[in-house]
Amino acid sequence: MKFLLKQMENIKPLFMPGGKLEKLYPLFEAQDTFLFTPAETTRHAPHIRGALDTKRMMITVVIALIPPFLFGMFNAGQQYHYVNQIPDMGWLDHLWRGAGIVLPIVLVSYVVGGTLEVLFSIIRRHDINEGFLVTGLLFPLTLPPTIPLWQVAAGIAFGVVIGKEIFGGTGFNVLNPALTARAFLFFAYPNEISGDGIWSVVKDPENVVEGFTGATPLGAAAVAPRGVNIVEYLSEQGFEWWTMAVGLTGGSIGETAFFACLIGAVILIVSGVGSWRIMAGCVIGLFIGSTLLNRLPAETYSSFTQLPFHYHLVYGGFAFGAVYMATDPVSAAATAKGKWIYGVLIGILVIIIRVANPAFPGGVMLAILFMNVMAPVIDHYVLQAHIRTRRKKAREESLTYVQTQER
Amino acid sequence: MELISLAVRTIFIENIVLAYFLGMCSFLACSKKIETATGLGLAVICVLGLTVPFNWFIQHYFLTEGAMAWTGIPVLATLDLSFLNLISFIAVIACTVQVVEMILDRYVPALYHSLGIFLPLITVNCSILGGSLFMVERQYDFSEAAVYGVAAGSGFALAIISISAIRKKIRYSDIPPGLQGLGMTMILTGLMSMAFMCFAGIDL
């Protein structure tokens, strides 16, 4: 450690104003604060003592992302072997195959996004932030394993530049950059990101065995004929509650596994990094939405409306979105009450988009993006209401004070 | 049920600002402060909610071919005055805006002054005229026209209030000098309409 510190001190003058590599200071700063606690303190009030800076915060999120990431790799491999009818594969083979599918996507996302981030921080002279490590991992996990790599690059470039950097970098953005990237791909290249045939890599498209298209549970539920019992229909298609909760179904890389996201949720809540209010709000909203829809007469509306709450919970990207996307502290609502409202509205919107919109069965990402837009409004009104109650209270207190004085 | 569906579709899916990009000038210029934006949003709801049904009335009883059959005069009964659509719509809108302006000046002078030139400019706000023209094009009946007017105005209000809250939030952002102000607002509008696209295709 001492040796490292010495090395850093030695090369520091190079990067300081007047040094040869002055322009590359953000790179040095990123390395320096990655290794050591920064020596600088804030100059103006408010001062807060705490070990939790953005770096530790973002790294916690990255750690929390590891379970869905690993499971996503495993599942991609498992789906590959299943769809291509390759028998007798152990879990290590699945993982190995999945790594071959998933790692290039993650790598492209990190390299392209990271380069743009560094470029911007050098030109705009702000610090490189670990927030990118989160964005660069979140984004690939929301993509199907079959996504072409150039689209990954285009998406992450859009997300990092338009979603974040033009606002001035981490902390200043309005929308979640990973979601912006995902939504951009969604609307720009709908063929590669939605539909039935894209969720697992097919080795030889000509010779796929009939019936192994690898549809997602959401896709299956959306086309369920009117009037059938949706739960029985799904289990006929091979989608039991348990298989969906464990996550061995087709879907985006990181989002199929409910339990893996649950582990991440525990990490985020215990460490205090993710807001439990938002997560709880999402679940409550989902419950309200699905219960209301279950009340609709089954004969006149599509059988998707009859899907019970616990199915919606483990379905598609809901858990992933609620745990990792909705809780992004920058783009979510900031006030405590606002977080509840924000979460509940996300849950309700997810149900609406899922059920009423045949075009986008995976509505979670879009619902969160929409609520990102609405979050500042929610905060504004929560704050105004707070100010009003406090003012009223203060007025009453001063009134009672005057009265006691008079007595 | 039909009317609720129409209202939801008009506010969220076919949002007059974020899906049709109508009424951009006041949307961009009056969204610096939330209070102003709220005021303008309410004014637009009011004007659209009054003018669309009123224009429907004029169009159906005076302007379309055979609309004046109710007068009983044979010459008028076959008359087609639909070429007067635009000019009479504008006249109605101008009158309504005048009334709204007077009411605001009398009762909410602070808002009246903060809206400034953009209040009389509602007259030529494309979203207002657009509302009436869409009403003609889509052949709404009277109740639909009334609901459509209020809902289109609400969509405008929703969009302008949310962008003003966002602009308040990014006031401290480190935006490149070239993009500050309007440039950033344009990009925000684009991002917002992308977010609103989550409703596109919803089938109510």
Chai-1 contact restraints between the chains, C-beta under 6 A:
chainA,res_idxA,chainB,res_idxB,connection_type,confidence,min_distance_angstrom,max_distance_angstrom,comment,restraint_id
A,F167,B,S173,contact,1.0,0.0,6.0,A-B,restraint_1
A,G168,B,S173,contact,1.0,0.0,6.0,A-B,restraint_2
A,G168,B,D174,contact,1.0,0.0,6.0,A-B,restraint_3
A,G168,B,I175,contact,1.0,0.0,6.0,A-B,restraint_4
A,F172,B,S173,contact,1.0,0.0,6.0,A-B,restraint_5
A,V174,B,I166,contact,1.0,0.0,6.0,A-B,restraint_6
A,L175,B,L191,contact,1.0,0.0,6.0,A-B,restraint_7
A,A183,B,M194,contact,1.0,0.0,6.0,A-B,restraint_8
A,I353,B,C198,contact,1.0,0.0,6.0,A-B,restraint_9
A,A356,B,I202,contact,1.0,0.0,6.0,A-B,restraint_10
A,N357,B,G201,contact,1.0,0.0,6.0,A-B,restraint_11
A,N357,B,I202,contact,1.0,0.0,6.0,A-B,restraint_12
A,A359,B,G201,contact,1.0,0.0,6.0,A-B,restraint_13
A,L366,B,C198,contact,1.0,0.0,6.0,A-B,restraint_14
A,L369,B,A195,contact,1.0,0.0,6.0,A-B,restraint_15
A,F370,B,A195,contact,1.0,0.0,6.0,A-B,restraint_16
A,F370,B,C198,contact,1.0,0.0,6.0,A-B,restraint_17
A,V373,B,S162,contact,1.0,0.0,6.0,A-B,restraint_18
A,V373,B,M192,contact,1.0,0.0,6.0,A-B,restraint_19
A,V373,B,A195,contact,1.0,0.0,6.0,A-B,restraint_20
A,M374,B,S162,contact,1.0,0.0,6.0,A-B,restraint_21
A,P376,B,A165,contact,1.0,0.0,6.0,A-B,restraint_22
A,P376,B,I166,contact,1.0,0.0,6.0,A-B,restraint_23
A,P376,B,K169,contact,1.0,0.0,6.0,A-B,restraint_24
A,V377,B,I161,contact,1.0,0.0,6.0,A-B,restraint_25
A,V377,B,S162,contact,1.0,0.0,6.0,A-B,restraint_26
A,V377,B,A165,contact,1.0,0.0,6.0,A-B,restraint_27
A,H380,B,I34,contact,1.0,0.0,6.0,A-B,restraint_28
A,H380,B,A165,contact,1.0,0.0,6.0,A-B,restraint_29
